[in-house]
Amino acid sequence: MSTAQHGIGSGFGARSTADEVLKDIDLTGKLALVTGGYSGIGLETTRSLVRAGARVVVPARRPEAARAALDGLDRVEVDALDLGDLESVRVFAERFLASGRTLDIVIDSAGIMACPETRVGPGWEAQFATNHLGHFALVNRVWPAIEPGGARVVSVSSAGHHRSGIRWDDIDWRHGYDKWAAYGQAKTANVLFAVELDRLARERGVRAFALHPGGIITPLQRHLTTEEMVERGWIDADGNPIDPDAFKSPQQGAATQVWAATSPRLDGMGGVYLEDCDIAGLAPEDGGPGGVKQWAIDPEQATRLWALSAERTGVDAFADRS
């Protein structure tokens, strides 16, 4: 089977940092929007983009916490946005569009992981609703600012997508909720979103990518107990990583999404899944680590998910397409 999922020899790797990726990139005059841009790898993404010359808008569910985390950084602005609340997404988008600015980069970095069973909106499972539907609505609502600049849209997924494809018969986990499989479904949705957005938008000069940032100890683990992380072999009882080499630093974790957003090596490409600052291969058929599962890049599932997401969110920037 022919696939675009193969490495291109980027010159970077698993231990490259966001600053290294941007060393020769000048982003002066560019505007980026980074969800989750005040915590974990999102914070490092914001810092690196600013150091490269960009201005960064950071939508935040906790604006005051975001302003504190970003204090001292020039060319950064914070605005309120709760991805789990579609009305909040609408209001943020309207405020941003009223500024009349165009976007060059959109990085959907915010997310929740392995949370207890939680319902948002009309009873939607929270990980799917926040990680996928919130970003779907955001990108579609700010589309008038994305298209003119020929922006790149980066959807931050995870190797967690290996845990589950889309459960078409029970997307909201009405039966037998499994927090890790629900996370996997949401991360699969992040990849499928990039696949379909790229198909719809590439003729208009906009390209989309999905990626796995790597394993990083960040506040994303907020819903996990110390005991759970000890059982998984991530940390010891004192909270220290058991094998520091098994995890990336936040700066290393930010590298692939920054590379996706800016690298000239990706010009003319899109709709692919990245890891370790390169295009990933297909996941091994024996279930081994690495790569992208076929279910996450299936174009038919991507189109189906887009239609479902448009129905749920009530927004589709491409609704008038032929």
N, C-alpha and C positions, 0 to 999 in steps of 0.2 A: 504494500500500500504506500502510495506517495504521501509524504508529509513534510511540512515546513519545520517540523520539530527536530532540528539538528543544530549542533553548535556551529558558530561562525568564527571561533578563535578571536575573542574580543580583546585579549591581552590582559584581562583582569580575571580574578578568581574568587574562591570562597573567602579568602582573608583580605581581599581588597576593601578599602574603606570608601565611604561616600566622598570624602575630601579628595582621595586619590583619583576616583572616577571623574571628578570635576576639575582636576588640576589644570587642564588645558581648555576648559569650556568657559566662555564668557557669557553670562546671563544678564548682563547689564540691560536694563530696559524691559526685561521679561517679567511677566506676572504669573505666579503659580498659586494654585489653591491646594492646600494639603489638609485633609481631614485627619484628626488625631495628631496634628502637627505640634503638639505641646507635651507629648509623653512618649517614652520608649524610642522606637526607631523613627517615629514621626517627628519627634523633637530633633533628632540628629539630622533628619532630612531637611527640616526647616533651617537649621543652623548652616548646613552645607550649601543649600541653595542661596541663602543670604550672602555667605562668604564668596560665592561665585558671582554675585552682583544682582541677583533677582530680588524682586519684592514678593512677599508671601502673605496670602490671606489664610488665616487659620480659623476655620469654623470650630466652635467648641461647645460641648454640652455644659462645661463648667468654665465660663469665660474668665472669672476671677482667678481660678487656678491656672488657666492658660496664660493670662497676663503675667502672673508671678513666675511661671516657668520660662517665659520668653523675655523677661525683663532684661534690658541692656542690649537686646538685638535691634539693630536698625532695620527699617524697611519691612516691618512685620505689623500686621493689623489683625486683631481678634474680633470675631463676631459670634453671636449666639446661634447655635444649631444643635438640635437633638435628632440624630438620625433615626431614632425609634419613634419619632412623632412627625408624620407627614405634613401636618400643618406648620410645624417649625421649619421643615425643609422649604415649604412654599414661601414662608415669610422671609427666610434668609435669602432665597433666590431672588425674590422681588427687590429686596434691599440692594443686593449686589448688582442686578441688572440696571437699577436706577442710577448707578454710578457711571454707566456708559462705558465701562472698561471691557477690554477683551482679554481672554485668558490664553496663555501659551502652554501651560502645563496644569493638568489636574491629576493629583495623586490621592486615590481613595485608600487611605492608610488606617483609618479608625476601625475598630472592631471589638467584639466581645468574644470570649472563648470559654466553652465548657461551663456555662452558667447553669444554676438550678433551673428547672422548668419554669419559664416565665412567659407571660402573654403580653403582647402590646397591640395597640389598635383594636381591631374587631376580633381579637383572639388569636392573632398570628404568633407563631413561635418566634421568640425574641432574636435568636441568632440569625435566622434567615431574614427576618424583618429589618434588623439593624445593619448587619453586614452587607446584605444584598439589596433589599428593597429601598432602604434609605439612600444608598448610593445611586441606585437606578433612578430614583426620583430626582436626586440632586443634579446628576449629569444631564438628564432630560430637561430639567427646569432652567439650568444655566446654559443650555445649548446655544442660545443666541450670542453668548459671549465666547463660546468655544469655537464655533465654526469659522468666524472671520479670521481668527489668528492661525488656523490650521493646527490646533493644539494637539498634543499627545495626552491621552487619557490612560492612566496607569491604575489597574485594579489589583490591589494587594491581596493575594490568595495565600495559600499555604500548602505544604505537603500534607496537611490534614485533609485535603480533598480526597486523598486515597481512602479515607474511612467510609465515604458514602457518595454515591451519585445522587441525583435528584429523586426523591421518593414521590413520584407522581401520584401515587394513590393515597399518600398521607404526608404532604409537605409540612403541615403544621404539627406533626407528631401528636395527634390526638390519642394515639395508642402506643404504649411502651416507650415513653421518652427515654432516649439515651443521649446524654449531654455531649459525648464525643462524636457520635454519629451525626447528631444535629449540627455540630460544628463543621464536620466534614461536608455535609450537604451545603451549608452556607458558603464554604470555601470553593466547592465545585461551582456554585452559582456565580461566584466572583470571576471564575475563568470563563464560563459560558457567556457572561455579560460582555467581557472583552472580545470574545470571538464574534458575537453578533454585532456589537457596536462597530467593530472594525469593518465588518462586511457592509453595514449600512452607511458608514461615514467616510470610507476611504476615497470615494469619488469626490468628496468635498474637501479633501486634504487633511482630514483628521484620522489619526491612527490610534489604535488601542492595544494595550499589552496587559497580560496578567503575570503574576510571579509568585515564587516562594522566596521569602527573605532569608530563610535559614532558621536554625534554632537559636533563640536569644532569650535570656532571662530578663523580662521586662514586666511592667504593671499589667500586661495582658493576662498574666497568671493570677490576677486578683481573686478569681473565683475558686482557686485551688487551695486546699489546705497544705500545710507543711508536710503532713503525713502522706498525702497523695503524691507530692513531688519527691518525697523520700522513697516511696514505694516504686516510683518510676525510675529511680536511680539518677535523678537530676541533681539533687542536693543532699547534703548530710543533715543530721538533726539540728545543726547550728545554722543552717541556711546557706552553707557554702557549696558551690558546684562540686560534685564528686570528680568530674573530669572536665576541668576548665576548657580543654581543647575541643570538647564536644559541642561547645556553644560559641556563637559569634558574639562579639561586642556589639552594642547598639550602633556604633559607627559602621561596623562591617555589615550589620543587618540592614542598614539603610542604603547600602551601596547598590543593590540590584534595582531598587525602585528609582534611584537617582539616575542610574545608567539607562534604564528604560525610558525615562523622561527626557533625556538629553543627548544620548550617544548618536553621533553621525553614522555609526556603523549600522544603525537600525533604520536609516532613511529608506523609504520605499517598502518597509516591512510593517507587519502588524498582525494582530489576531493570534499571536503565539504566546506560549507560556515560557517564562524565564526562570533560571535559578543560577546562583553563583556568578552573576554578571555575564551570562551568556544565554543563548536559546537552549532550552532543555531538550533532551531526547524523550522518547516515549517511555513510560514506566515499564520495568521488566515484567514479563508475563508471569514470572514465578512469584510475584508479589514483593520483590525486593525494593529497597529504598530508592528514591530519586526518580526524576522524570515526571511526566504528566499522564494521568489516566486517560484512556480513549474517551470515556464518558464525559470528561470535562472539556473536550474540544470537538465534540460531535456537533456538526452544524445544524442538524435537524433539532437536536435538543436545545441548542442555543436559540433558535428561532422560536421554539415552543415556549421556552422560559421567558423570552422577551415579551411575547404576547400575554402570558400570565401576569408578568410584572406590570405591564402597561394597564391591564385590567384592574389590578389591585391598587395601583398608585393613582390611576386616573390621569396619567401623563405619558405622552409618547411624542418626542420631537420629530419622529419620522412617520407619523400617522398618515400623512398625505402622500407617502411614497406610492409609486405605481406597483 
